[in-house]
Amino acid sequence: MIRLRLWGAVPTERRSGYGWLLLSACLVMLSTPDGGYAGNSPSMKIVAFGTSLTARGGWQPSLETALAACLQRPVTVESVAKSGETSLWALAQIDRVIAEQPDIVLIELYANDAALQRFVSLAQSRKDIGDILDRLRQRLPHARIIVMAMNPFSGLRGLIRPFVDSYISAHEVEAQKRGLEFVDHRPNWQRLTSGDLAAAIPDGAHPLPDIASKIIVPELVKHIAAGNCKD
């Protein structure tokens, strides 16, 4: 014979234990963030390493949000970037990147190397980016290292960078030689009409943050997640 035991028949000390168990279960369910990923999901750390295209970019918060929603895990994006600097400056910042212990490093370091007044030759820029990639690979062996080409330049800022495409190609080659990843955002910018492009990059170099987010973030999410968003 099976006997059903009513709650009132359970000793007081056991009822108290059951109550705590039920409360704990409720707290676990309520602690799941609105984004849908569980509180114990492993977080992803990204470091964006570059020039003013990163320092003034404004696309990082949007990348955090979009990638977290795609991967169903927390994502943080930190920046190690400074306006007007070159790959020579970047060589001295590697310890800062390492200290973040990132899962992914996004790199754009050609823009000011290519500016005539910076006097960074193509050969020097290529050597610098090669050294940067080697040191990052050595000290962050499990991190994904992604070299990027950003937006086009125009006006005076374009005139002082007549060979920028050659610098981009050199950085791409150095990444490929090491089996690293390369993401080229230029084709997505080039899909804009000339008028829209001029409005999106009013100073000829630095895109408005909201437009930069719309152009850059979907491409990065697609590349990082490899199309495997957990909808």
C-alpha positions in Angstrom: 0.0 0.0 0.0 1.3 3.5 -0.9 0.8 6.1 1.8 0.6 9.8 0.9 2.1 12.0 3.4 0.5 15.4 3.7 2.6 18.6 4.3 1.1 19.0 7.7 2.4 15.6 8.7 6.0 16.5 7.8 8.1 17.4 10.8 8.7 21.1 11.3 12.5 20.9 10.8 12.0 19.0 7.5 9.4 21.5 6.2 12.0 24.3 6.9 14.6 22.4 4.8 12.1 21.9 2.0 11.3 25.6 2.1 14.9 26.7 1.8 15.4 24.3 -1.1 12.4 25.7 -2.9 13.6 29.3 -2.3 17.0 28.5 -3.6 15.5 27.0 -6.8 13.5 30.1 -7.4 16.5 32.4 -6.9 18.5 30.4 -9.5 15.7 30.7 -12.0 15.3 34.4 -11.4 19.0 35.1 -11.6 19.1 34.3 -15.3 19.7 37.6 -17.2 17.2 39.1 -19.5 19.5 38.3 -22.4 18.7 34.6 -21.9 22.2 33.3 -20.9 22.6 31.6 -17.6 24.5 33.4 -14.8 27.3 30.8 -14.9 27.9 31.1 -18.7 31.6 31.7 -19.4 32.2 35.3 -20.2 34.1 36.5 -23.3 36.7 39.3 -23.1 37.7 41.2 -26.2 40.4 43.8 -26.5 40.2 46.3 -29.4 43.8 47.4 -30.1 44.3 50.4 -32.4 44.2 54.0 -33.3 41.5 56.7 -33.2 39.3 54.4 -35.3 39.1 52.4 -32.1 39.6 55.1 -29.5 36.9 57.3 -31.0 35.0 54.5 -32.8 32.1 54.1 -30.4 31.2 50.7 -31.9 32.4 48.7 -28.9 29.2 48.8 -26.7 27.1 47.7 -29.7 29.5 44.8 -30.3 29.2 43.7 -26.6 25.4 43.7 -26.9 25.1 42.0 -30.3 27.7 39.4 -29.6 26.3 38.5 -26.2 22.8 38.1 -27.7 24.3 35.9 -30.5 26.4 33.7 -28.3 24.2 33.7 -25.2 27.1 34.6 -22.9 28.4 37.8 -21.3 30.8 39.8 -23.6 33.0 42.7 -22.6 35.1 44.8 -24.9 38.0 46.8 -23.6 40.1 49.2 -25.7 43.8 49.8 -25.8 43.9 52.6 -28.3 45.1 56.1 -28.8 44.4 58.7 -31.5 47.3 59.7 -33.8 49.5 56.8 -32.8 51.4 54.3 -35.0 52.5 50.7 -34.8 55.7 51.9 -33.0 53.5 53.1 -30.1 51.5 49.8 -30.3 54.7 47.8 -29.7 55.0 49.5 -26.3 51.4 48.7 -25.4 51.5 44.9 -25.7 51.8 44.4 -21.9 48.5 46.3 -21.5 46.8 44.0 -24.0 48.2 40.9 -22.3 47.1 42.1 -18.8 43.5 41.9 -20.0 43.8 38.2 -20.8 41.5 38.5 -23.7 39.8 35.7 -25.6 40.0 37.8 -28.8 42.2 40.7 -29.9 40.9 43.0 -32.6 43.8 44.9 -34.3 43.8 48.0 -36.5 47.2 49.7 -36.6 47.9 50.8 -40.2 46.0 54.1 -40.5 48.6 56.5 -39.0 51.5 54.4 -40.3 50.2 55.3 -43.8 50.0 59.1 -43.1 52.9 60.8 -44.8 53.7 63.1 -41.9 54.3 60.1 -39.6 57.3 59.0 -41.6 56.6 55.3 -41.0 57.8 53.4 -44.1 55.8 50.5 -45.5 58.7 48.1 -44.6 58.8 49.4 -41.0 55.0 49.1 -40.6 55.1 45.6 -41.9 58.0 44.7 -39.5 56.1 46.3 -36.6 52.9 44.5 -37.2 54.7 41.2 -37.6 56.5 41.7 -34.2 53.2 42.7 -32.6 51.5 39.6 -33.9 54.4 37.3 -32.9 54.4 38.6 -29.3 50.7 38.4 -28.9 50.6 34.8 -30.3 53.5 33.8 -27.9 51.9 35.3 -24.8 48.2 34.7 -25.6 48.5 31.2 -27.2 44.7 30.5 -26.9 43.4 33.9 -28.0 42.0 34.6 -31.5 43.9 37.4 -33.1 41.9 39.3 -35.8 43.6 42.0 -37.9 41.1 44.5 -39.4 40.8 46.9 -42.2 38.5 49.7 -41.3 36.7 52.5 -43.2 37.9 54.5 -46.3 39.5 57.9 -45.9 38.6 61.0 -48.0 39.4 64.7 -48.3 42.6 65.9 -46.8 42.8 62.8 -44.5 42.7 60.7 -47.7 45.3 62.8 -49.5 47.9 62.4 -46.7 47.4 58.6 -47.0 48.0 57.9 -50.7 49.3 54.4 -50.1 47.0 53.3 -47.3 45.8 50.3 -49.3 49.4 49.1 -49.5 49.7 49.3 -45.7 46.5 47.4 -45.3 47.7 44.7 -47.7 51.0 44.4 -45.8 49.2 43.9 -42.5 46.9 41.4 -44.1 49.9 39.4 -45.5 51.6 39.3 -42.1 48.4 38.0 -40.5 48.0 35.4 -43.1 51.6 34.2 -42.9 50.9 33.4 -39.3 47.6 31.7 -39.9 45.7 34.5 -38.2 42.4 36.0 -39.2 41.7 39.1 -41.2 38.4 41.1 -41.5 38.0 43.7 -44.1 35.2 46.2 -43.4 35.8 48.3 -46.5 33.4 46.5 -48.8 30.5 47.2 -46.5 31.4 50.9 -46.4 31.7 51.0 -50.1 28.1 49.8 -50.5 27.0 53.2 -49.3 26.3 55.9 -51.8 28.9 58.7 -52.0 26.5 61.1 -50.3 25.8 58.6 -47.5 29.4 57.8 -47.1 30.3 61.5 -46.8 27.6 62.0 -44.2 28.7 58.9 -42.2 32.4 60.0 -42.1 32.1 63.8 -42.0 35.8 64.5 -41.3 37.0 62.0 -43.9 38.5 59.6 -41.3 36.3 59.0 -38.2 32.8 57.5 -38.8 29.9 58.6 -36.7 29.6 56.0 -33.9 26.0 55.0 -34.7 26.9 54.4 -38.4 30.2 52.7 -37.5 28.2 50.3 -35.3 25.8 49.5 -38.1 28.6 48.7 -40.5 31.3 47.1 -38.3 29.4 45.2 -35.7 27.3 42.8 -37.9 30.5 41.8 -39.8 32.4 41.1 -36.6 29.5 39.1 -35.1 29.2 37.1 -38.2 33.0 36.4 -38.3 33.4 35.7 -34.6 30.4 33.5 -34.2 30.9 31.9 -37.7 27.2 32.1 -38.3 26.4 30.1 -35.2 24.2 32.5 -33.3 22.1 30.8 -30.6 18.7 32.4 -31.3 
